[in-house]
């Protein structure tokens, strides 16, 4: 995925807002938490380009390990359920579960090591063949980019509808 992570985080946040009506947390913080979580796994791109010089597939870094985000989401839920820091627990749970949305979307055409570090095998639903240069053209000209455009369009429609209602 290239352009759909932030819009998917927004869609995820709005779906959460529909479920939790009785909260003292402002809606904008819930949206911010989900949107930040939706791009958090790709912070590894800084390391990928500046330090690793593209030697290792960036989806193999710890920020793309589902086990990391599942563990952090579990810790966040525990904080939410059993401590007085409900706001912190809920916002971090939203962010870390949004990271999982990111990984699910990446799995459409990008390798994700779902069982790493236990099993060193990538999984992707579909493969993008390397036909064009530069490399990113292969993704933009692949059918999966239409899925990204649909996600972006849906997020825009939801945003417009929400702003009209407020």
Phi and psi in radians as a Rosetta constraint file:
Dihedral C 1 N 2 CA 2 C 2 CIRCULARHARMONIC -1.987 0.35
Dihedral N 2 CA 2 C 2 N 3 CIRCULARHARMONIC -0.997 0.35
Dihedral C 2 N 3 CA 3 C 3 CIRCULARHARMONIC -1.901 0.35
Dihedral N 3 CA 3 C 3 N 4 CIRCULARHARMONIC -0.040 0.35
Dihedral C 3 N 4 CA 4 C 4 CIRCULARHARMONIC -1.715 0.35
Dihedral N 4 CA 4 C 4 N 5 CIRCULARHARMONIC -0.067 0.35
Dihedral C 4 N 5 CA 5 C 5 CIRCULARHARMONIC -1.148 0.35
Dihedral N 5 CA 5 C 5 N 6 CIRCULARHARMONIC -0.866 0.35
Dihedral C 5 N 6 CA 6 C 6 CIRCULARHARMONIC -1.120 0.35
Dihedral N 6 CA 6 C 6 N 7 CIRCULARHARMONIC -0.837 0.35
Dihedral C 6 N 7 CA 7 C 7 CIRCULARHARMONIC -1.028 0.35
Dihedral N 7 CA 7 C 7 N 8 CIRCULARHARMONIC -0.643 0.35
Dihedral C 7 N 8 CA 8 C 8 CIRCULARHARMONIC -1.182 0.35
Dihedral N 8 CA 8 C 8 N 9 CIRCULARHARMONIC -0.608 0.35
Dihedral C 8 N 9 CA 9 C 9 CIRCULARHARMONIC -1.112 0.35
Dihedral N 9 CA 9 C 9 N 10 CIRCULARHARMONIC -0.684 0.35
Dihedral C 9 N 10 CA 10 C 10 CIRCULARHARMONIC -1.142 0.35
Dihedral N 10 CA 10 C 10 N 11 CIRCULARHARMONIC -0.798 0.35
Dihedral C 10 N 11 CA 11 C 11 CIRCULARHARMONIC -1.050 0.35
Dihedral N 11 CA 11 C 11 N 12 CIRCULARHARMONIC -0.747 0.35
Dihedral C 11 N 12 CA 12 C 12 CIRCULARHARMONIC -1.068 0.35
Dihedral N 12 CA 12 C 12 N 13 CIRCULARHARMONIC -0.775 0.35
Dihedral C 12 N 13 CA 13 C 13 CIRCULARHARMONIC -1.070 0.35
Dihedral N 13 CA 13 C 13 N 14 CIRCULARHARMONIC -0.771 0.35
Dihedral C 13 N 14 CA 14 C 14 CIRCULARHARMONIC -1.119 0.35
Dihedral N 14 CA 14 C 14 N 15 CIRCULARHARMONIC -0.658 0.35
Dihedral C 14 N 15 CA 15 C 15 CIRCULARHARMONIC -1.149 0.35
Dihedral N 15 CA 15 C 15 N 16 CIRCULARHARMONIC -0.606 0.35
Dihedral C 15 N 16 CA 16 C 16 CIRCULARHARMONIC -1.182 0.35
Dihedral N 16 CA 16 C 16 N 17 CIRCULARHARMONIC -0.755 0.35
Dihedral C 16 N 17 CA 17 C 17 CIRCULARHARMONIC -1.042 0.35
Dihedral N 17 CA 17 C 17 N 18 CIRCULARHARMONIC -0.587 0.35
Dihedral C 17 N 18 CA 18 C 18 CIRCULARHARMONIC -1.190 0.35
Dihedral N 18 CA 18 C 18 N 19 CIRCULARHARMONIC -0.517 0.35
Dihedral C 18 N 19 CA 19 C 19 CIRCULARHARMONIC -1.472 0.35
Dihedral N 19 CA 19 C 19 N 20 CIRCULARHARMONIC -0.646 0.35
Dihedral C 19 N 20 CA 20 C 20 CIRCULARHARMONIC -1.925 0.35
Dihedral N 20 CA 20 C 20 N 21 CIRCULARHARMONIC 1.546 0.35
Dihedral C 20 N 21 CA 21 C 21 CIRCULARHARMONIC -1.469 0.35
Dihedral N 21 CA 21 C 21 N 22 CIRCULARHARMONIC -0.528 0.35
Dihedral C 21 N 22 CA 22 C 22 CIRCULARHARMONIC -1.708 0.35
Dihedral N 22 CA 22 C 22 N 23 CIRCULARHARMONIC 1.354 0.35
Dihedral C 22 N 23 CA 23 C 23 CIRCULARHARMONIC -2.421 0.35
Dihedral N 23 CA 23 C 23 N 24 CIRCULARHARMONIC 2.571 0.35
Dihedral C 23 N 24 CA 24 C 24 CIRCULARHARMONIC -1.545 0.35
Dihedral N 24 CA 24 C 24 N 25 CIRCULARHARMONIC -0.059 0.35
Dihedral C 24 N 25 CA 25 C 25 CIRCULARHARMONIC -1.371 0.35
Dihedral N 25 CA 25 C 25 N 26 CIRCULARHARMONIC 2.205 0.35
Dihedral C 25 N 26 CA 26 C 26 CIRCULARHARMONIC -1.050 0.35
Dihedral N 26 CA 26 C 26 N 27 CIRCULARHARMONIC 2.507 0.35
Dihedral C 26 N 27 CA 27 C 27 CIRCULARHARMONIC -0.987 0.35
Dihedral N 27 CA 27 C 27 N 28 CIRCULARHARMONIC -0.659 0.35
Dihedral C 27 N 28 CA 28 C 28 CIRCULARHARMONIC -1.101 0.35
Dihedral N 28 CA 28 C 28 N 29 CIRCULARHARMONIC -0.549 0.35
Dihedral C 28 N 29 CA 29 C 29 CIRCULARHARMONIC -1.266 0.35
Dihedral N 29 CA 29 C 29 N 30 CIRCULARHARMONIC -0.616 0.35
Dihedral C 29 N 30 CA 30 C 30 CIRCULARHARMONIC -1.165 0.35
Dihedral N 30 CA 30 C 30 N 31 CIRCULARHARMONIC -0.759 0.35
Dihedral C 30 N 31 CA 31 C 31 CIRCULARHARMONIC -1.103 0.35
Dihedral N 31 CA 31 C 31 N 32 CIRCULARHARMONIC -0.808 0.35
Dihedral C 31 N 32 CA 32 C 32 CIRCULARHARMONIC -1.045 0.35
Dihedral N 32 CA 32 C 32 N 33 CIRCULARHARMONIC -0.763 0.35
Dihedral C 32 N 33 CA 33 C 33 CIRCULARHARMONIC -1.062 0.35
Dihedral N 33 CA 33 C 33 N 34 CIRCULARHARMONIC -0.805 0.35
Dihedral C 33 N 34 CA 34 C 34 CIRCULARHARMONIC -1.189 0.35
Dihedral N 34 CA 34 C 34 N 35 CIRCULARHARMONIC -0.704 0.35
Dihedral C 34 N 35 CA 35 C 35 CIRCULARHARMONIC -1.189 0.35
Dihedral N 35 CA 35 C 35 N 36 CIRCULARHARMONIC -0.753 0.35
Dihedral C 35 N 36 CA 36 C 36 CIRCULARHARMONIC -1.091 0.35
Dihedral N 36 CA 36 C 36 N 37 CIRCULARHARMONIC -0.732 0.35
Dihedral C 36 N 37 CA 37 C 37 CIRCULARHARMONIC -1.087 0.35
Dihedral N 37 CA 37 C 37 N 38 CIRCULARHARMONIC -0.556 0.35
Dihedral C 37 N 38 CA 38 C 38 CIRCULARHARMONIC -1.204 0.35
Dihedral N 38 CA 38 C 38 N 39 CIRCULARHARMONIC -0.322 0.35
Dihedral C 38 N 39 CA 39 C 39 CIRCULARHARMONIC -2.002 0.35
Dihedral N 39 CA 39 C 39 N 40 CIRCULARHARMONIC -0.134 0.35
Dihedral C 39 N 40 CA 40 C 40 CIRCULARHARMONIC -0.938 0.35
Dihedral N 40 CA 40 C 40 N 41 CIRCULARHARMONIC -0.763 0.35
Dihedral C 40 N 41 CA 41 C 41 CIRCULARHARMONIC -1.041 0.35
Dihedral N 41 CA 41 C 41 N 42 CIRCULARHARMONIC -0.477 0.35
Dihedral C 41 N 42 CA 42 C 42 CIRCULARHARMONIC -1.468 0.35
Dihedral N 42 CA 42 C 42 N 43 CIRCULARHARMONIC 0.060 0.35
Dihedral C 42 N 43 CA 43 C 43 CIRCULARHARMONIC -1.111 0.35
Dihedral N 43 CA 43 C 43 N 44 CIRCULARHARMONIC -0.327 0.35
Dihedral C 43 N 44 CA 44 C 44 CIRCULARHARMONIC -1.144 0.35
Dihedral N 44 CA 44 C 44 N 45 CIRCULARHARMONIC -0.241 0.35
Dihedral C 44 N 45 CA 45 C 45 CIRCULARHARMONIC -1.121 0.35
Dihedral N 45 CA 45 C 45 N 46 CIRCULARHARMONIC -0.502 0.35
Dihedral C 45 N 46 CA 46 C 46 CIRCULARHARMONIC -1.067 0.35
Dihedral N 46 CA 46 C 46 N 47 CIRCULARHARMONIC -0.863 0.35
Dihedral C 46 N 47 CA 47 C 47 CIRCULARHARMONIC -1.125 0.35
Dihedral N 47 CA 47 C 47 N 48 CIRCULARHARMONIC -0.759 0.35
Dihedral C 47 N 48 CA 48 C 48 CIRCULARHARMONIC -0.959 0.35
Dihedral N 48 CA 48 C 48 N 49 CIRCULARHARMONIC -0.809 0.35
Dihedral C 48 N 49 CA 49 C 49 CIRCULARHARMONIC -1.521 0.35
Dihedral N 49 CA 49 C 49 N 50 CIRCULARHARMONIC -0.687 0.35
Dihedral C 49 N 50 CA 50 C 50 CIRCULARHARMONIC -1.553 0.35
Dihedral N 50 CA 50 C 50 N 51 CIRCULARHARMONIC -0.507 0.35
Dihedral C 50 N 51 CA 51 C 51 CIRCULARHARMONIC -2.005 0.35
Dihedral N 51 CA 51 C 51 N 52 CIRCULARHARMONIC -0.884 0.35
Dihedral C 51 N 52 CA 52 C 52 CIRCULARHARMONIC -1.384 0.35
Dihedral N 52 CA 52 C 52 N 53 CIRCULARHARMONIC -0.287 0.35
Dihedral C 52 N 53 CA 53 C 53 CIRCULARHARMONIC 0.893 0.35
Dihedral N 53 CA 53 C 53 N 54 CIRCULARHARMONIC 0.769 0.35
Dihedral C 53 N 54 CA 54 C 54 CIRCULARHARMONIC 1.052 0.35
Dihedral N 54 CA 54 C 54 N 55 CIRCULARHARMONIC 0.520 0.35
Dihedral C 54 N 55 CA 55 C 55 CIRCULARHARMONIC -1.376 0.35
Dihedral N 55 CA 55 C 55 N 56 CIRCULARHARMONIC -0.517 0.35
Dihedral C 55 N 56 CA 56 C 56 CIRCULARHARMONIC -2.110 0.35
Dihedral N 56 CA 56 C 56 N 57 CIRCULARHARMONIC 2.391 0.35
Dihedral C 56 N 57 CA 57 C 57 CIRCULARHARMONIC -0.959 0.35
Dihedral N 57 CA 57 C 57 N 58 CIRCULARHARMONIC 2.176 0.35
Dihedral C 57 N 58 CA 58 C 58 CIRCULARHARMONIC -1.146 0.35
Dihedral N 58 CA 58 C 58 N 59 CIRCULARHARMONIC -0.318 0.35
Dihedral C 58 N 59 CA 59 C 59 CIRCULARHARMONIC -1.304 0.35
Dihedral N 59 CA 59 C 59 N 60 CIRCULARHARMONIC -0.103 0.35
Dihedral C 59 N 60 CA 60 C 60 CIRCULARHARMONIC -1.611 0.35
Dihedral N 60 CA 60 C 60 N 61 CIRCULARHARMONIC -0.168 0.35
Dihedral C 60 N 61 CA 61 C 61 CIRCULARHARMONIC -1.240 0.35
Dihedral N 61 CA 61 C 61 N 62 CIRCULARHARMONIC 2.793 0.35
Dihedral C 61 N 62 CA 62 C 62 CIRCULARHARMONIC -1.014 0.35
Dihedral N 62 CA 62 C 62 N 63 CIRCULARHARMONIC -0.492 0.35
Dihedral C 62 N 63 CA 63 C 63 CIRCULARHARMONIC -1.212 0.35
Dihedral N 63 CA 63 C 63 N 64 CIRCULARHARMONIC -0.198 0.35
Dihedral C 63 N 64 CA 64 C 64 CIRCULARHARMONIC -1.947 0.35
Dihedral N 64 CA 64 C 64 N 65 CIRCULARHARMONIC 0.328 0.35
Dihedral C 64 N 65 CA 65 C 65 CIRCULARHARMONIC -1.596 0.35
Dihedral N 65 CA 65 C 65 N 66 CIRCULARHARMONIC 2.058 0.35
Dihedral C 65 N 66 CA 66 C 66 CIRCULARHARMONIC -0.966 0.35
Dihedral N 66 CA 66 C 66 N 67 CIRCULARHARMONIC -0.621 0.35
Dihedral C 66 N 67 CA 67 C 67 CIRCULARHARMONIC -1.014 0.35
Dihedral N 67 CA 67 C 67 N 68 CIRCULARHARMONIC -0.633 0.35
Dihedral C 67 N 68 CA 68 C 68 CIRCULARHARMONIC -1.060 0.35
Dihedral N 68 CA 68 C 68 N 69 CIRCULARHARMONIC -0.905 0.35
Dihedral C 68 N 69 CA 69 C 69 CIRCULARHARMONIC -1.266 0.35
Dihedral N 69 CA 69 C 69 N 70 CIRCULARHARMONIC -0.585 0.35
Dihedral C 69 N 70 CA 70 C 70 CIRCULARHARMONIC -1.136 0.35
Dihedral N 70 CA 70 C 70 N 71 CIRCULARHARMONIC -0.750 0.35
Dihedral C 70 N 71 CA 71 C 71 CIRCULARHARMONIC -1.107 0.35
Dihedral N 71 CA 71 C 71 N 72 CIRCULARHARMONIC -0.788 0.35
Dihedral C 71 N 72 CA 72 C 72 CIRCULARHARMONIC -1.171 0.35
Dihedral N 72 CA 72 C 72 N 73 CIRCULARHARMONIC -0.622 0.35
Dihedral C 72 N 73 CA 73 C 73 CIRCULARHARMONIC -1.149 0.35
Dihedral N 73 CA 73 C 73 N 74 CIRCULARHARMONIC -0.693 0.35
Dihedral C 73 N 74 CA 74 C 74 CIRCULARHARMONIC -1.112 0.35
Dihedral N 74 CA 74 C 74 N 75 CIRCULARHARMONIC -0.772 0.35
Dihedral C 74 N 75 CA 75 C 75 CIRCULARHARMONIC -1.078 0.35
Dihedral N 75 CA 75 C 75 N 76 CIRCULARHARMONIC -0.750 0.35
Dihedral C 75 N 76 CA 76 C 76 CIRCULARHARMONIC -1.081 0.35
Dihedral N 76 CA 76 C 76 N 77 CIRCULARHARMONIC -0.743 0.35
Dihedral C 76 N 77 CA 77 C 77 CIRCULARHARMONIC -1.097 0.35
Dihedral N 77 CA 77 C 77 N 78 CIRCULARHARMONIC -0.710 0.35
Dihedral C 77 N 78 CA 78 C 78 CIRCULARHARMONIC -1.072 0.35
Dihedral N 78 CA 78 C 78 N 79 CIRCULARHARMONIC -0.744 0.35
Dihedral C 78 N 79 CA 79 C 79 CIRCULARHARMONIC -1.082 0.35
Dihedral N 79 CA 79 C 79 N 80 CIRCULARHARMONIC -0.782 0.35
Dihedral C 79 N 80 CA 80 C 80 CIRCULARHARMONIC -1.098 0.35
Dihedral N 80 CA 80 C 80 N 81 CIRCULARHARMONIC -0.770 0.35
Dihedral C 80 N 81 CA 81 C 81 CIRCULARHARMONIC -1.375 0.35
Dihedral N 81 CA 81 C 81 N 82 CIRCULARHARMONIC -0.575 0.35
Dihedral C 81 N 82 CA 82 C 82 CIRCULARHARMONIC -2.119 0.35
Dihedral N 82 CA 82 C 82 N 83 CIRCULARHARMONIC 0.121 0.35
Dihedral C 82 N 83 CA 83 C 83 CIRCULARHARMONIC -2.216 0.35
Dihedral N 83 CA 83 C 83 N 84 CIRCULARHARMONIC 3.085 0.35
Dihedral C 83 N 84 CA 84 C 84 CIRCULARHARMONIC -1.499 0.35
Dihedral N 84 CA 84 C 84 N 85 CIRCULARHARMONIC -0.029 0.35
Dihedral C 84 N 85 CA 85 C 85 CIRCULARHARMONIC -1.656 0.35
Dihedral N 85 CA 85 C 85 N 86 CIRCULARHARMONIC 0.993 0.35
Dihedral C 85 N 86 CA 86 C 86 CIRCULARHARMONIC -1.043 0.35
Dihedral N 86 CA 86 C 86 N 87 CIRCULARHARMONIC -0.766 0.35
Dihedral C 86 N 87 CA 87 C 87 CIRCULARHARMONIC -1.086 0.35
Dihedral N 87 CA 87 C 87 N 88 CIRCULARHARMONIC -0.854 0.35
Dihedral C 87 N 88 CA 88 C 88 CIRCULARHARMONIC -1.046 0.35
Dihedral N 88 CA 88 C 88 N 89 CIRCULARHARMONIC -0.797 0.35
Dihedral C 88 N 89 CA 89 C 89 CIRCULARHARMONIC -1.053 0.35
Dihedral N 89 CA 89 C 89 N 90 CIRCULARHARMONIC -0.792 0.35
Dihedral C 89 N 90 CA 90 C 90 CIRCULARHARMONIC -1.212 0.35
Dihedral N 90 CA 90 C 90 N 91 CIRCULARHARMONIC -0.775 0.35
Dihedral C 90 N 91 CA 91 C 91 CIRCULARHARMONIC -1.135 0.35
Dihedral N 91 CA 91 C 91 N 92 CIRCULARHARMONIC -0.689 0.35
Dihedral C 91 N 92 CA 92 C 92 CIRCULARHARMONIC -1.249 0.35
Dihedral N 92 CA 92 C 92 N 93 CIRCULARHARMONIC -0.611 0.35
Dihedral C 92 N 93 CA 93 C 93 CIRCULARHARMONIC -1.072 0.35
Dihedral N 93 CA 93 C 93 N 94 CIRCULARHARMONIC -0.747 0.35
Dihedral C 93 N 94 CA 94 C 94 CIRCULARHARMONIC -1.100 0.35
Dihedral N 94 CA 94 C 94 N 95 CIRCULARHARMONIC -0.783 0.35
Dihedral C 94 N 95 CA 95 C 95 CIRCULARHARMONIC -1.095 0.35
Dihedral N 95 CA 95 C 95 N 96 CIRCULARHARMONIC -0.825 0.35
Dihedral C 95 N 96 CA 96 C 96 CIRCULARHARMONIC -1.264 0.35
Dihedral N 96 CA 96 C 96 N 97 CIRCULARHARMONIC -0.559 0.35
Dihedral C 96 N 97 CA 97 C 97 CIRCULARHARMONIC -1.253 0.35
Dihedral N 97 CA 97 C 97 N 98 CIRCULARHARMONIC -0.523 0.35
Dihedral C 97 N 98 CA 98 C 98 CIRCULARHARMONIC -1.164 0.35
Dihedral N 98 CA 98 C 98 N 99 CIRCULARHARMONIC -0.551 0.35
Dihedral C 98 N 99 CA 99 C 99 CIRCULARHARMONIC -1.062 0.35
Dihedral N 99 CA 99 C 99 N 100 CIRCULARHARMONIC -0.628 0.35
Dihedral C 99 N 100 CA 100 C 100 CIRCULARHARMONIC -1.184 0.35
Dihedral N 100 CA 100 C 100 N 101 CIRCULARHARMONIC -0.630 0.35
Dihedral C 100 N 101 CA 101 C 101 CIRCULARHARMONIC -1.043 0.35
Dihedral N 101 CA 101 C 101 N 102 CIRCULARHARMONIC -0.734 0.35
Dihedral C 101 N 102 CA 102 C 102 CIRCULARHARMONIC -0.987 0.35
Dihedral N 102 CA 102 C 102 N 103 CIRCULARHARMONIC -0.842 0.35
Dihedral C 102 N 103 CA 103 C 103 CIRCULARHARMONIC -1.168 0.35
Dihedral N 103 CA 103 C 103 N 104 CIRCULARHARMONIC -0.630 0.35
Dihedral C 103 N 104 CA 104 C 104 CIRCULARHARMONIC -1.099 0.35
Dihedral N 104 CA 104 C 104 N 105 CIRCULARHARMONIC -0.774 0.35
Dihedral C 104 N 105 CA 105 C 105 CIRCULARHARMONIC -1.145 0.35
Dihedral N 105 CA 105 C 105 N 106 CIRCULARHARMONIC -0.682 0.35
Dihedral C 105 N 106 CA 106 C 106 CIRCULARHARMONIC -1.097 0.35
Dihedral N 106 CA 106 C 106 N 107 CIRCULARHARMONIC -0.504 0.35
Dihedral C 106 N 107 CA 107 C 107 CIRCULARHARMONIC -1.214 0.35
Dihedral N 107 CA 107 C 107 N 108 CIRCULARHARMONIC -0.308 0.35
Dihedral C 107 N 108 CA 108 C 108 CIRCULARHARMONIC -0.998 0.35
Dihedral N 108 CA 108 C 108 N 109 CIRCULARHARMONIC -0.920 0.35
Dihedral C 108 N 109 CA 109 C 109 CIRCULARHARMONIC -2.318 0.35
Dihedral N 109 CA 109 C 109 N 110 CIRCULARHARMONIC 0.137 0.35
Dihedral C 109 N 110 CA 110 C 110 CIRCULARHARMONIC -2.110 0.35
Dihedral N 110 CA 110 C 110 N 111 CIRCULARHARMONIC 2.475 0.35
Dihedral C 110 N 111 CA 111 C 111 CIRCULARHARMONIC -1.161 0.35
Dihedral N 111 CA 111 C 111 N 112 CIRCULARHARMONIC 2.248 0.35
Dihedral C 111 N 112 CA 112 C 112 CIRCULARHARMONIC -2.210 0.35
Dihedral N 112 CA 112 C 112 N 113 CIRCULARHARMONIC 2.304 0.35
Dihedral C 112 N 113 CA 113 C 113 CIRCULARHARMONIC -1.527 0.35
Dihedral N 113 CA 113 C 113 N 114 CIRCULARHARMONIC 1.414 0.35
Dihedral C 113 N 114 CA 114 C 114 CIRCULARHARMONIC -1.087 0.35
Dihedral N 114 CA 114 C 114 N 115 CIRCULARHARMONIC -0.505 0.35
Dihedral C 114 N 115 CA 115 C 115 CIRCULARHARMONIC -1.963 0.35
Dihedral N 115 CA 115 C 115 N 116 CIRCULARHARMONIC 0.243 0.35
Dihedral C 115 N 116 CA 116 C 116 CIRCULARHARMONIC -1.249 0.35
Dihedral N 116 CA 116 C 116 N 117 CIRCULARHARMONIC 2.435 0.35
Dihedral C 116 N 117 CA 117 C 117 CIRCULARHARMONIC -1.611 0.35
Dihedral N 117 CA 117 C 117 N 118 CIRCULARHARMONIC 0.130 0.35
Dihedral C 117 N 118 CA 118 C 118 CIRCULARHARMONIC -1.393 0.35
Dihedral N 118 CA 118 C 118 N 119 CIRCULARHARMONIC -0.684 0.35
Dihedral C 118 N 119 CA 119 C 119 CIRCULARHARMONIC -2.246 0.35
Dihedral N 119 CA 119 C 119 N 120 CIRCULARHARMONIC 2.133 0.35
Dihedral C 119 N 120 CA 120 C 120 CIRCULARHARMONIC -1.608 0.35
Dihedral N 120 CA 120 C 120 N 121 CIRCULARHARMONIC 1.225 0.35
Dihedral C 120 N 121 CA 121 C 121 CIRCULARHARMONIC -2.473 0.35
Dihedral N 121 CA 121 C 121 N 122 CIRCULARHARMONIC 2.199 0.35
Dihedral C 121 N 122 CA 122 C 122 CIRCULARHARMONIC -1.423 0.35
Dihedral N 122 CA 122 C 122 N 123 CIRCULARHARMONIC 2.659 0.35
Dihedral C 122 N 123 CA 123 C 123 CIRCULARHARMONIC -2.228 0.35
Dihedral N 123 CA 123 C 123 N 124 CIRCULARHARMONIC 2.388 0.35
Dihedral C 123 N 124 CA 124 C 124 CIRCULARHARMONIC -2.558 0.35
Dihedral N 124 CA 124 C 124 N 125 CIRCULARHARMONIC 2.497 0.35
Dihedral C 124 N 125 CA 125 C 125 CIRCULARHARMONIC -1.251 0.35
Dihedral N 125 CA 125 C 125 N 126 CIRCULARHARMONIC -0.657 0.35
Dihedral C 125 N 126 CA 126 C 126 CIRCULARHARMONIC -2.420 0.35
Dihedral N 126 CA 126 C 126 N 127 CIRCULARHARMONIC 2.777 0.35
Dihedral C 126 N 127 CA 127 C 127 CIRCULARHARMONIC -1.964 0.35
Dihedral N 127 CA 127 C 127 N 128 CIRCULARHARMONIC 2.407 0.35
Dihedral C 127 N 128 CA 128 C 128 CIRCULARHARMONIC -1.730 0.35
Dihedral N 128 CA 128 C 128 N 129 CIRCULARHARMONIC 2.043 0.35
Dihedral C 128 N 129 CA 129 C 129 CIRCULARHARMONIC -1.290 0.35
Dihedral N 129 CA 129 C 129 N 130 CIRCULARHARMONIC 2.535 0.35
Dihedral C 129 N 130 CA 130 C 130 CIRCULARHARMONIC -1.527 0.35
Dihedral N 130 CA 130 C 130 N 131 CIRCULARHARMONIC 1.690 0.35
Dihedral C 130 N 131 CA 131 C 131 CIRCULARHARMONIC -2.003 0.35
Dihedral N 131 CA 131 C 131 N 132 CIRCULARHARMONIC -0.441 0.35
Dihedral C 131 N 132 CA 132 C 132 CIRCULARHARMONIC -2.172 0.35
Dihedral N 132 CA 132 C 132 N 133 CIRCULARHARMONIC 2.745 0.35
Dihedral C 132 N 133 CA 133 C 133 CIRCULARHARMONIC -2.151 0.35
Dihedral N 133 CA 133 C 133 N 134 CIRCULARHARMONIC 2.407 0.35
Dihedral C 133 N 134 CA 134 C 134 CIRCULARHARMONIC -1.211 0.35
Dihedral N 134 CA 134 C 134 N 135 CIRCULARHARMONIC 2.869 0.35
Dihedral C 134 N 135 CA 135 C 135 CIRCULARHARMONIC -0.965 0.35
Dihedral N 135 CA 135 C 135 N 136 CIRCULARHARMONIC -0.631 0.35
Dihedral C 135 N 136 CA 136 C 136 CIRCULARHARMONIC -1.192 0.35
Dihedral N 136 CA 136 C 136 N 137 CIRCULARHARMONIC -0.356 0.35
Dihedral C 136 N 137 CA 137 C 137 CIRCULARHARMONIC -1.078 0.35
Dihedral N 137 CA 137 C 137 N 138 CIRCULARHARMONIC -0.566 0.35
Dihedral C 137 N 138 CA 138 C 138 CIRCULARHARMONIC -1.036 0.35
Dihedral N 138 CA 138 C 138 N 139 CIRCULARHARMONIC -0.638 0.35
Dihedral C 138 N 139 CA 139 C 139 CIRCULARHARMONIC -1.379 0.35
Dihedral N 139 CA 139 C 139 N 140 CIRCULARHARMONIC -0.711 0.35
Dihedral C 139 N 140 CA 140 C 140 CIRCULARHARMONIC -1.198 0.35
Dihedral N 140 CA 140 C 140 N 141 CIRCULARHARMONIC -0.553 0.35
Dihedral C 140 N 141 CA 141 C 141 CIRCULARHARMONIC -1.606 0.35
Dihedral N 141 CA 141 C 141 N 142 CIRCULARHARMONIC 0.065 0.35
Dihedral C 141 N 142 CA 142 C 142 CIRCULARHARMONIC -1.549 0.35
Dihedral N 142 CA 142 C 142 N 143 CIRCULARHARMONIC 2.642 0.35
Dihedral C 142 N 143 CA 143 C 143 CIRCULARHARMONIC -1.013 0.35
Dihedral N 143 CA 143 C 143 N 144 CIRCULARHARMONIC -0.483 0.35
Dihedral C 143 N 144 CA 144 C 144 CIRCULARHARMONIC -1.131 0.35
Dihedral N 144 CA 144 C 144 N 145 CIRCULARHARMONIC -0.356 0.35
Dihedral C 144 N 145 CA 145 C 145 CIRCULARHARMONIC -1.186 0.35
Dihedral N 145 CA 145 C 145 N 146 CIRCULARHARMONIC -0.478 0.35
Dihedral C 145 N 146 CA 146 C 146 CIRCULARHARMONIC -1.099 0.35
Dihedral N 146 CA 146 C 146 N 147 CIRCULARHARMONIC -0.690 0.35
Dihedral C 146 N 147 CA 147 C 147 CIRCULARHARMONIC -1.024 0.35
Dihedral N 147 CA 147 C 147 N 148 CIRCULARHARMONIC -0.737 0.35
Dihedral C 147 N 148 CA 148 C 148 CIRCULARHARMONIC -1.086 0.35
Dihedral N 148 CA 148 C 148 N 149 CIRCULARHARMONIC -0.738 0.35
Dihedral C 148 N 149 CA 149 C 149 CIRCULARHARMONIC -1.135 0.35
Dihedral N 149 CA 149 C 149 N 150 CIRCULARHARMONIC -0.626 0.35
Dihedral C 149 N 150 CA 150 C 150 CIRCULARHARMONIC -1.128 0.35
Dihedral N 150 CA 150 C 150 N 151 CIRCULARHARMONIC -0.781 0.35
Dihedral C 150 N 151 CA 151 C 151 CIRCULARHARMONIC -1.067 0.35
Dihedral N 151 CA 151 C 151 N 152 CIRCULARHARMONIC -0.773 0.35
Dihedral C 151 N 152 CA 152 C 152 CIRCULARHARMONIC -1.095 0.35
Dihedral N 152 CA 152 C 152 N 153 CIRCULARHARMONIC -0.762 0.35
Dihedral C 152 N 153 CA 153 C 153 CIRCULARHARMONIC -1.112 0.35
Dihedral N 153 CA 153 C 153 N 154 CIRCULARHARMONIC -0.729 0.35
Dihedral C 153 N 154 CA 154 C 154 CIRCULARHARMONIC -1.083 0.35
Dihedral N 154 CA 154 C 154 N 155 CIRCULARHARMONIC -0.754 0.35
Dihedral C 154 N 155 CA 155 C 155 CIRCULARHARMONIC -1.091 0.35
Dihedral N 155 CA 155 C 155 N 156 CIRCULARHARMONIC -0.715 0.35
Dihedral C 155 N 156 CA 156 C 156 CIRCULARHARMONIC -1.115 0.35
Dihedral N 156 CA 156 C 156 N 157 CIRCULARHARMONIC -0.780 0.35
Dihedral C 156 N 157 CA 157 C 157 CIRCULARHARMONIC -1.067 0.35
Dihedral N 157 CA 157 C 157 N 158 CIRCULARHARMONIC -0.755 0.35
Dihedral C 157 N 158 CA 158 C 158 CIRCULARHARMONIC -1.109 0.35
Dihedral N 158 CA 158 C 158 N 159 CIRCULARHARMONIC -0.748 0.35
Dihedral C 158 N 159 CA 159 C 159 CIRCULARHARMONIC -1.076 0.35
Dihedral N 159 CA 159 C 159 N 160 CIRCULARHARMONIC -0.807 0.35
Dihedral C 159 N 160 CA 160 C 160 CIRCULARHARMONIC -1.078 0.35
Dihedral N 160 CA 160 C 160 N 161 CIRCULARHARMONIC -0.778 0.35
Dihedral C 160 N 161 CA 161 C 161 CIRCULARHARMONIC -1.091 0.35
Dihedral N 161 CA 161 C 161 N 162 CIRCULARHARMONIC -0.736 0.35
Dihedral C 161 N 162 CA 162 C 162 CIRCULARHARMONIC -1.164 0.35
Dihedral N 162 CA 162 C 162 N 163 CIRCULARHARMONIC -0.673 0.35
Dihedral C 162 N 163 CA 163 C 163 CIRCULARHARMONIC -1.247 0.35
Dihedral N 163 CA 163 C 163 N 164 CIRCULARHARMONIC -0.541 0.35
Dihedral C 163 N 164 CA 164 C 164 CIRCULARHARMONIC -1.203 0.35
Dihedral N 164 CA 164 C 164 N 165 CIRCULARHARMONIC -0.619 0.35
Dihedral C 164 N 165 CA 165 C 165 CIRCULARHARMONIC -1.363 0.35
Dihedral N 165 CA 165 C 165 N 166 CIRCULARHARMONIC -0.310 0.35
